[in-house]
């Protein structure tokens, strides 16, 4: 789809990758609704999601960027509270946004839907077990949503990347992508009609094949 002239809604747009998306979309000629909890859209709150869908009826591009991650192990964490919050934010929240905006995208010609996932969609790492589980679930959800929205002509894009230089990656002494680099890759993919963004070589190497019931691999 064309970015110029699109009407985009970006969640988690107050900083980091979300802010880069909002800025770059505007630079490329889109009209942007830059949302966050601070502006009244908490994606874990059903009332907020419903209100957003009522308000932003002209959206043609939804970017589900909002997410959280913590260094929380699966078994030794004192409670499951963080795991529940991560699942609500990284899986149920984006799913709620997909459900709320799918009819809007259909009414506006199909458009596109982007789910920001992660390289940890593909594996678990010490201390990231909880976050990895949410991103794996979100990857599976993205693939299912893509199949369900195919008939209405909605492009569904899954985004996987190594570390991005945002607040979520603070404390990790590793190479990191600039948010603008990843945002540019994603918008280029949307414009080209590509269903997946693998932002770096390590992500491409680790991405496991998916086999559909009819034996197709992708």
Residue pairs with C-beta under 8 A, 6 or more apart in sequence:
1 60
1 61
1 110
1 111
1 112
1 155
1 190
1 191
1 193
2 191
3 25
3 28
3 29
3 30
3 61
3 187
3 190
3 191
4 28
4 29
4 30
5 29
5 30
6 25
6 29
6 30
6 31
6 60
6 61
6 111
7 30
7 31
7 33
7 56
7 58
7 59
7 60
7 61
7 108
8 21
8 22
8 25
8 30
8 31
8 32
8 33
8 59
8 60
8 61
8 62
8 63
9 32
9 33
9 35
9 52
9 56
9 59
9 61
9 62
9 63
9 101
10 18
10 21
10 22
10 25
10 32
10 33
10 34
10 35
10 63
10 65
11 18
11 35
11 36
11 41
11 43
11 63
11 64
11 65
11 66
11 93
11 97
12 18
12 35
12 36
12 65
12 66
12 67
13 19
13 21
13 22
13 32
13 34
13 35
13 36
13 65
14 34
14 36
14 38
14 39
15 166
15 167
16 164
16 166
16 167
16 168
16 179
17 65
17 116
17 164
17 166
17 179
17 182
17 183
18 34
18 36
18 63
18 65
18 66
19 34
19 179
20 179
20 180
20 182
20 183
21 63
21 65
21 183
21 186
21 187
22 32
22 34
23 180
23 183
24 180
24 183
24 184
24 187
25 32
25 61
25 187
26 32
28 187
30 61
33 56
33 59
35 41
35 52
36 66
40 48
40 51
41 48
41 49
41 51
41 52
42 48
43 49
43 64
43 66
43 89
43 93
43 94
43 96
43 97
44 85
44 88
44 89
44 92
44 93
46 96
49 93
49 96
49 97
49 100
50 100
52 97
52 100
53 100
53 101
53 104
56 104
57 104
57 107
58 108
59 101
59 104
59 105
59 108
59 111
60 105
60 108
60 109
60 111
60 112
61 111
61 112
61 113
61 114
61 190
62 97
62 98
62 101
62 105
62 111
62 112
62 113
62 114
63 114
63 116
63 186
64 93
64 94
64 97
64 98
64 113
64 114
64 115
64 116
65 114
65 116
66 89
66 93
66 94
67 89
67 90
67 116
67 168
68 85
68 86
68 89
68 90
68 131
68 168
69 86
69 90
69 118
69 128
69 131
69 168
70 82
70 86
70 130
70 131
71 127
71 128
72 82
72 83
72 86
72 127
72 128
72 129
72 130
72 131
73 126
73 127
73 129
73 130
74 83
74 129
74 130
74 133
77 83
77 130
82 130
83 130
83 133
86 130
86 131
86 134
87 133
87 134
87 137
89 134
90 131
90 134
90 135
90 137
90 138
91 134
91 137
91 138
91 141
94 115
94 138
94 141
95 141
95 145
98 113
98 115
98 141
98 145
101 113
102 113
102 145
102 148
102 149
102 152
102 154
105 111
105 112
105 113
105 149
105 152
105 154
106 149
106 152
106 153
106 154
109 153
110 152
110 153
110 154
110 155
111 154
111 155
112 154
112 155
112 156
112 157
112 190
113 145
113 149
113 154
113 155
113 156
113 157
114 156
114 157
114 159
114 186
114 190
115 138
115 141
115 142
115 145
115 156
115 157
115 158
115 159
116 159
116 186
117 135
117 138
117 139
117 142
117 158
117 159
117 160
118 131
118 135
118 160
118 161
119 160
119 161
119 162
119 202
119 203
119 206
120 128
120 131
120 132
120 135
120 136
121 132
121 135
121 136
121 138
121 139
121 160
122 136
122 139
122 160
122 203
122 206
122 207
122 208
123 132
123 206
124 132
124 133
125 132
139 158
139 160
142 156
142 158
143 158
143 210
145 156
146 156
146 158
146 195
149 156
155 190
155 193
155 195
156 195
157 186
157 189
157 190
157 194
157 195
157 196
157 197
158 195
158 196
158 197
159 182
159 186
159 196
159 197
159 199
160 196
160 197
160 198
160 199
160 203
160 207
161 177
161 182
161 197
161 198
161 199
161 200
161 203
162 174
162 175
162 176
162 177
162 199
162 200
162 202
162 203
163 169
163 172
163 174
163 175
163 176
163 177
164 176
164 177
164 178
164 179
164 182
165 176
165 177
165 178
165 179
166 179
169 176
177 199
177 200
181 199
182 197
182 199
185 197
185 199
186 197
189 196
189 197
198 204
198 207
209 217
209 218
210 217
210 218
211 217
212 218
